[in-house]
Amino acid sequence: MLYLPREKGQGLVEYALILVLVAIVVIAILLLLGPVVGNVFSNIVSNL
């Protein structure tokens, strides 16, 4: 075999894309559920 493909860079790019997608999903969930979670914690603190 004269040519061996280098797959290290490709794997790194794939991991980076997965990390970016997970970050986008987490940010979207926090934006949607942030006020709800804040209200729950406020109710818990006020009841204590």
N, CA and C atoms as a LAMMPS dump frame, in Angstrom:
ITEM: TIMESTEP
0
ITEM: NUMBER OF ATOMS
144
ITEM: BOX BOUNDS ff ff ff
-5.0000000000000000e+02 5.0000000000000000e+02
-5.0000000000000000e+02 5.0000000000000000e+02
-5.0000000000000000e+02 5.0000000000000000e+02
ITEM: ATOMS id mol type element x y z
1 1 1 N 0.842 -1.182 0
2 1 2 C 0 0 0
3 1 3 C 0.884 1.241 0
4 2 1 N 0.757 2.021 -1.003
5 2 2 C 1.56 3.226 -1.094
6 2 3 C 0.901 4.408 -0.392
7 3 1 N -0.428 4.37 -0.316
8 3 2 C -1.144 5.512 0.241
9 3 3 C -1.999 5.022 1.4
10 4 1 N -1.761 5.57 2.569
11 4 2 C -2.577 5.261 3.741
12 4 3 C -3.32 6.526 4.143
13 5 1 N -4.64 6.505 4.147
14 5 2 C -5.382 7.725 4.498
15 5 3 C -5.194 8.086 5.968
16 6 1 N -5.124 9.361 6.214
17 6 2 C -5.027 9.857 7.583
18 6 3 C -6.425 10.182 8.07
19 7 1 N -6.84 9.498 9.133
20 7 2 C -8.204 9.676 9.625
21 7 3 C -8.239 10.416 10.963
22 8 1 N -7.081 10.832 11.462
23 8 2 C -7.086 11.52 12.755
24 8 3 C -7.799 12.857 12.666
25 9 1 N -7.522 13.627 11.639
26 9 2 C -8.168 14.924 11.487
27 9 3 C -9.659 14.803 11.249
28 10 1 N -10.031 13.788 10.495
29 10 2 C -11.45 13.573 10.217
30 10 3 C -12.192 13.241 11.506
31 11 1 N -11.634 12.399 12.348
32 11 2 C -12.274 12.061 13.617
33 11 3 C -12.414 13.269 14.513
34 12 1 N -11.4 14.125 14.509
35 12 2 C -11.446 15.334 15.327
36 12 3 C -12.557 16.272 14.865
37 13 1 N -12.719 16.394 13.568
38 13 2 C -13.785 17.244 13.023
39 13 3 C -15.151 16.673 13.388
40 14 1 N -15.292 15.363 13.324
41 14 2 C -16.58 14.75 13.667
42 14 3 C -16.915 14.979 15.134
43 15 1 N -15.916 14.824 16.01
44 15 2 C -16.167 15.08 17.428
45 15 3 C -16.517 16.547 17.668
46 16 1 N -15.875 17.442 16.955
47 16 2 C -16.178 18.863 17.11
48 16 3 C -17.607 19.169 16.658
49 17 1 N -18.034 18.569 15.552
50 17 2 C -19.406 18.789 15.079
51 17 3 C -20.428 18.251 16.077
52 18 1 N -20.165 17.082 16.642
53 18 2 C -21.075 16.521 17.637
54 18 3 C -21.138 17.431 18.852
55 19 1 N -19.983 17.939 19.286
56 19 2 C -19.951 18.833 20.436
57 19 3 C -20.73 20.116 20.172
58 20 1 N -20.608 20.662 18.977
59 20 2 C -21.349 21.876 18.622
60 20 3 C -22.854 21.598 18.597
61 21 1 N -23.253 20.475 18.039
62 21 2 C -24.687 20.143 17.996
63 21 3 C -25.246 19.947 19.396
64 22 1 N -24.512 19.279 20.262
65 22 2 C -24.977 19.088 21.638
66 22 3 C -25.088 20.429 22.346
67 23 1 N -24.116 21.317 22.126
68 23 2 C -24.161 22.632 22.754
69 23 3 C -25.372 23.431 22.278
70 24 1 N -25.675 23.361 20.991
71 24 2 C -26.844 24.072 20.457
72 24 3 C -28.128 23.545 21.073
73 25 1 N -28.233 22.225 21.213
74 25 2 C -29.435 21.633 21.807
75 25 3 C -29.57 22.04 23.268
76 26 1 N -28.472 22.02 24.009
77 26 2 C -28.525 22.401 25.427
78 26 3 C -28.908 23.867 25.576
79 27 1 N -28.353 24.731 24.753
80 27 2 C -28.697 26.157 24.822
81 27 3 C -30.17 26.375 24.486
82 28 1 N -30.673 25.67 23.478
83 28 2 C -32.09 25.805 23.116
84 28 3 C -32.992 25.339 24.25
85 29 1 N -32.641 24.23 24.892
86 29 2 C -33.457 23.73 26.001
87 29 3 C -33.431 24.705 27.165
88 30 1 N -32.241 25.258 27.457
89 30 2 C -32.158 26.215 28.557
90 30 3 C -32.94 27.488 28.257
91 31 1 N -32.934 27.924 27.008
92 31 2 C -33.707 29.122 26.66
93 31 3 C -35.202 28.869 26.787
94 32 1 N -35.638 27.664 26.425
95 32 2 C -37.062 27.358 26.498
96 32 3 C -37.522 27.069 27.923
97 33 1 N -36.716 26.347 28.687
98 33 2 C -37.146 25.923 30.017
99 33 3 C -36.54 26.752 31.14
100 34 1 N -35.704 27.707 30.821
101 34 2 C -35.056 28.511 31.847
102 34 3 C -36.015 29.203 32.793
103 35 1 N -37.001 29.934 32.275
104 35 2 C -37.95 30.602 33.182
105 35 3 C -38.753 29.616 34.037
106 36 1 N -39.071 28.473 33.49
107 36 2 C -39.842 27.473 34.25
108 36 3 C -39.014 26.957 35.417
109 37 1 N -37.754 26.644 35.146
110 37 2 C -36.869 26.149 36.197
111 37 3 C -36.643 27.234 37.245
112 38 1 N -36.49 28.472 36.811
113 38 2 C -36.328 29.577 37.75
114 38 3 C -37.526 29.736 38.659
115 39 1 N -38.717 29.585 38.122
116 39 2 C -39.929 29.687 38.931
117 39 3 C -40.02 28.552 39.938
118 40 1 N -39.618 27.368 39.528
119 40 2 C -39.644 26.227 40.457
120 40 3 C -38.711 26.482 41.63
121 41 1 N -37.48 26.932 41.345
122 41 2 C -36.544 27.212 42.424
123 41 3 C -37.024 28.364 43.29
124 42 1 N -37.644 29.36 42.697
125 42 2 C -38.186 30.473 43.491
126 42 3 C -39.284 29.997 44.418
127 43 1 N -40.136 29.121 43.939
128 43 2 C -41.203 28.568 44.789
129 43 3 C -40.62 27.735 45.921
130 44 1 N -39.59 26.971 45.638
131 44 2 C -38.971 26.152 46.676
132 44 3 C -38.347 27.041 47.757
133 45 1 N -37.631 28.085 47.329
134 45 2 C -36.986 28.973 48.295
135 45 3 C -38.026 29.733 49.111
136 46 1 N -39.095 30.17 48.487
137 46 2 C -40.114 30.921 49.214
138 46 3 C -40.861 30.028 50.196
139 47 1 N -41.014 28.748 49.874
140 47 2 C -41.699 27.841 50.794
141 47 3 C -40.811 27.424 51.965
142 48 1 N -39.528 27.518 51.785
143 48 2 C -38.631 27.173 52.906
144 48 3 C -38.617 28.299 53.906
